[in-house]
Amino acid sequence: MPSTLRRARPLAALLLVPALSLTALAGCGSDEDDQAGGSTSEATATAGSTPGATPGATPSAATCETQEAGAGGVEVTGEPGAKPELTLPEGEPAPTTLTRQVLTEGDGEPVESGDLLVAGYLGKTWKEGTVFDNSYDRGQPAAFPIGVGQVIPGWDACLVGLNAGTRTVLTIPPAQGYGDQAQGEIPAGSTLVFVVDVVGSAGADAAGEADASQEELPAQGPQVEGELGQRPTVTVPEGTAEPTEPGQQVVATGSGDPVEAGQLVVMQYEVVDWTGQPVESTWETGTPYGGPVGVQGQGSPFDGLVGVPVGSRVLLTIPAQGEQTPPYAVVVDVVAAY
């Protein structure tokens, strides 16, 4: 499915692997955007594949009303974290109020506006009762900025403030969804119902472990400086040979579980070109990035993170892609893996 929750946003022209850009992997708002970024498969399109915002929407455009579980005849079965069964009342008119029903209250950290939210979800249209997307069949949650206008207003209004571990049902009228615009399998003017499992979130200060075990980098390659747990600095000494294939070196080894192929990894990263000029930084934008790594048939600039323990800091080197795209040095803090 296209990235139905997520709004398209300006992307840096940063090709790190053939036909894939670093920021394009975060997900765009249409099939055309996904194809332009080289994200031609469903799993790649959903690296942060979430419902795209209505153009011009703002985070303050909606207010979420809390209801008791089961209100309006909406029923959900299944254990939190597993694929739910969502049943809607037949023949009932679509609700006109944006609501959430908390089915299970989590005890994790609350989601804050501007965080990268990691969540599992399943969505249905009220009228047709059609499941138009779900993350559970893909085997990994989705990740996307929340509360800042990067998703439909109903998600921004209803998910900020919930604790990690919470399962909730959102009922979203057209005004807080897509309005009169059709989106893939979602007809224009649709009221949407989502079951959402809040897996976790990461804010602007998310980082690798401050006490990770420091490793020594080769003197002839790119250098990484700065305290662990803080924004790093990466430099490329003049005369350093350009990489001819992707490379990976662990700057500091964390104590978490090793990243597995196919997992969604939450990270902070800093990118410079081979002249040392800054190109892109999640530390600068204030929101970490989350995307899958090591998925067969879907090249990612972050595939070198497979096998690296969570909490680590890693230097990735990316070779040039043709004459238009120079080589890059990327420093990544591995924050979490799901």
N, C-alpha and C positions, 0 to 999 in steps of 0.2 A: 504494500500500500504506500502511496505517497505520504509525505510528512504532513498529515492532516491537522495536527495540533499546532505545529510550529510555524511562525511567521518567517518569510524569507527576509534576510538581512544582508547588508553589504558584505561582500566577501573579498578578502585580500587575494590578489592574483598570485597565489603561492602554491605552485605545483611541486609537491614533494615526492610523488611517485607518479608514473604515467597515468594521466587522465584523472588524478585525484588530488584535490587540494586539501591542505590542513584544515581550513575552516569549513570547506564544503562538507567534510565528514561530520560536522556537527548537525547537518540536516537542513534542508531548505523547504520552501513552502509549496512546491509543485513538482509534478513529474518532469516538466521541462527543466526546472532548476536542478533536479537530481541528475538528469542526463548531462546537463552542461558541466556539472562537477564530476562526471564520470561515475556517479553513484547509480548504476543501472540495476542493481538488485535490491530486493525488499530489505534485506538485513542491513545493507550499507546505507540505504536511505533512512533507516531508522536508528542510525548511530545515536542520534538524539531525537529520533523520529517521534514527534509529538504533534498534537493538533495545532496548525498554523493560525496565527491571529488574524482577525478581521482587519483589513487595511485601515489604518487610521485609528485603530482602537488604542485606548490608553488603560493602564492598570486600574485607574480610579473610575472606570466607566460602569462598574457593576458592584452591587452589594449582595452578599450571600446570606440567605436566611437558613438557620439551622432547624431541622425537623427531627422528630423521633424516627427511629428505624422502622421501616415498613409503611411509613406514611404514603398515601396516594396509591397504595396497592403495588408498590415496587418491592420485589422480593429478590434476595440474593442468598444463594446457598454455596457451600464450599468453604474450606479453611483459608484464613488469611494467608496471602502469599502464593496460594495455588490458583489456577484458573477458575474463576467463579462461573456460576450459572445465574444469569440475570433474567428475571421474568417480569414483564410489564403487563399492566391490566389491559385486556382487549376491549376495544370500543370506547375507551375513555378519552375525552378531549385532552389535548396536550397541555401540561401545566404552563402557566405564564410567568411564574416566579422562579428565580434562580435559587436553588436550594442544595443543601448537603445533608446527608444522614450519616452519622458516624456509627458504623457497625461494630468496630473493634477499636478501642482507644489504645494507642501505642504508648510506650513509656520511654521512647528515645528522645533525642534532641528535637526541639520545635523547628519547623521550617521558617526561615526568615526571608523577607522580600530581597531579591537579588541573589539568593542562593542558587546553586545548581541543584535541582531536585532530581533524585533518582526514584522512579516509580514504575510499578507494573500497572497496566490498565486494560480494560475491555470496554468498548463503546458500542451502543445500539442507537438506532433511530427510533423515536417514540412511535411514529405512525406506522412504519413498515415492520418494526421489530427486527431489523436487519443488523447483525453484528458487522460493522464496517471496518473494525480494526481491533487487534488485541496483541499485547506484547508477550503474553504467556506462550503462545505457539512458537515464538521466535527464540524462546529459551533464555532470554535476558531482559532486564528492565530497560526503560528508556531514561535519558538524562536531558534536562533542558533548564534554562534559566526561568525562574518563577517570580511573579510579582512585578515584572518590569516591561510588560507589553510584548514579550516574545511568544506568547501563546494566546489562545482565545481568552477574552475577558473573564469568562466563567471559571476557567482554571486559575487564573491569577487571583480572583476574588475568593475562591473557596479553599484553596490548598495552602496558602500562607497561614502559618500559625498551628497547623496540625503537627503532631509528634510523629517521629519515625516509628514505624510499626502499626500505624493506624490504617484501617480499611474504611473507606467512605464511599458513598454513592452521591454523585452529582447529577442533578437534573438541570439542563441548560437550555433555556428558550433561545430562539433564533437571535434575539438582540444581543445576547452574551456569547453567541456562537459564531455562525457565519452569515447571519442575516439572510438576505435574498440571494446569496452566492452559493452555487453548487460546489461541492468539493469531492471529487472522485465518486464514491458510492453514496455520498450524502446529498440528497436532493436539496434544492434551494428552500429556505424557510423551515428547515428541520429543527425540531426540538431533540436534543441529544441526552442520553443517559449513560454515565460512565461509572463503572466500579474502579476505584483507584486504591492500590496498595502503596503507601508511602514507605519506601525502602530506606531512604536516608537523604541527606543533603550536605552540601559543602559550600562554605562561604568564602569571602575574599581572602581570609587569613588561612585557609586550608593549605597544608604543606606536607612534605615528607617529615620523617622523624628528626627532631633536633639532636638526638643522641645516636643517630645511625653511625655505623662503623665506616669511617672515612677511608677511601682508597686513593692510591696515588695515580694520577694520570701521566701518560707519556709526555715528556717535555717537548716533543716535536709536533704535537697536535693541538687542537683547540683546548683552551684552558677555562676552568670554571672556578670562580671565586665567590665568596660570600658565606655567611653563617648558614648552617643547615637549619631548616625550618623558616628561613626568610627568603626573599626574592634573590636569586643568584645573578651573577654577572658572567657572561661568556664572551671570550675574546678569541680571535683567530690570529696567531702571530704571523707577521708578514713573511711570505715565502713558504707557508705551510702547503704541502701538496694537496690538491683537491682530491676528495674521495672518488673512487671509481665504482663503488658499490656501497650499499647501506652499511653503516657500522654502529656498534654499541659498546659503550664502556660504562661500568658502574662507578659513579663518583662516591657514593656512600651506600652501604647495604643496610636496609631496614630489617626489622624483626618480624614482619608480617608473613603471611603465607605467600608462596610464589604465585605470580599471575599465571592463569591458565589460558590456553588458546580458546577463544570464543567468549571470554568474559568481557563485560563492560568495565572499563577502567576509568576512574575519576582522577584527574591529574591537573597540575599546574605546569605550564611550559613557557619557555623563553626562547625565541628564535632570532638568530642573526645570520646574515649572508656571509660569504667567505671573505668579504672585506671587513667584517666585524660590525656592519651597520645593522641596527635593530630593524626587525621585520614585523614581528608579532609577539604579543605577550598576554597571557591570561592574567598575570599579575597586574598588568596595566589596565585591562578592561574591568577587573574586579570580580570576574566570575570564572571558576574553573571550567574545564572541558571534560565531557564524558563520552567515550566511544568504544566500540568493540575492537579487540586486537586478535590477531592470529586466526582470522576466519578464512577458511580455505576459499580461494578464488576471489578474495576481496583484499587487494593490497592496501595496506595502511602504513603511513609513516611511523606508526607506533608499534608495529609488529615486533620490534626488537625488545619490547617490554615483557614478552612472554618468558616466563621463568624467573623474572626479577621479583624479589620479595616486596610486598607492599610496605611503604615507608621509605623506600630507596630514592636516591637521586641518580639520574642516568643521563649520560651524554649520548645523543644520537647524531650521526653524521649522514647527510643525505646528498647523494651525487647530483650533479646538474642534469636537467631534463631538456636536452636540446640547447639551442643558442639563446632562447628567451628566458630560461629559468636557471639561475646559478645554483651552486651547491649551498647547503645550509648546515648550520650547527644548531641543535636543539637540546636544551637542558630541560629534563622532565622530572618533576617530583610526583611519585606514585602515591596518591592519597588514599585510594580505596579500590577494590575490585569486587564485582558482583557477578 
